[in-house]
Amino acid sequence: MLLYIVASVVVAVVAVAALATQRVPAWDFPTSTVFLTGGSEGIGLEIARELVRRKVRHLVIGARREAVLSAAVSKLESLAATCGSPTQVSYVVVDVAEEESVAKAVQTVEQRVGGKVNLLICNAGFAHPARFMDSSLADAKRMMNVNYFGCLNLMWALMPGMIEQKRGRVVLTSSLVARAPIAGYTLYSATKAGLRAFAHSTDMENSCLGVRVQVVSPPDVETPGFEEENKVKSPECAAISAFGGSKPFSAEAMGKAVVQGIEHYKFDITLGSDGWFVSHGSAGLEPATSVVDLLTECLLSGPLRLGLAAMSAIHYNIVKRVRCKK
């Protein structure tokens, strides 16, 4: 009798999990027209390389520095020739924080691809990981204008075309610190947490119209931007980042994870064990797209909460040690 009850409960849980899981068709890259901001170096350039390997139809990368963009396009065209990809690669200079710049860039992009963009990847962004009291309102506004409002500017310009086609995907680069804030990334984490909440709401609003939104939550990744961050990073922020001897992931690994997460839709795309724990431990109301992942989160929610609380305590102790050091 007990075995029957246990079996019935297990079947019921699996059935509910199956009903709660959303089925999102695999993304078709060969029919994709892509606009990728922040695509001239670092994670963005590695995403672009992987998209070329996936043979997207058109790929336009955008950033502010034309010389760097031109060099990146040359690299991507060389890769396309090497792997036999038909991808048409080009660039457009754009400042995502400026509405007029975005409008002009989008017009150029649509002319290049001969229609509407159906895959938008917003990767432009930066961090100023100094203590809150060592930062200014200008620092906060600059990060918010690029990291948050820059994404909104692009989506207002490009999502109407996706909705019209009833097919589209928007990928917003958030950060692991949006869910696991640490000292030093104080202002930055706020911009990325806001972006994450925004992505969840807009995905809910538009999924029934064929347009899905998702976020990327990178841990520390070895990029030119990360090198710049290290120049102003507060001591406690640097100590937390280096805890346990952890090292930054490669931009190549992150780029591949992003494209795989686009192909097989996951609301949150991350990398590494810390990313896994934080992602599964704080999934909450986010859309479930894997029965296995959902059941894992249900079964491990208690231990995950305990582990994450322990991680938080360690972070607090690191800050205490650094800031109270005589």
Helices and strands as residue ranges (DSSP letters): H 2-20, G 29-31, E 33-37, H 42-53, E 58-63, H 66-83, E 88-93, H 99-113, E 119-122, G 132-134, H 137-143, I 144-149, H 150-165, E 168-173, G 176-178, H 186-206, G 207-209, E 211-216, E 221-222, H 224-232, H 235-241, G 243-245, E 249-250, H 251-263, E 268-269, H 272-281, H 291-323
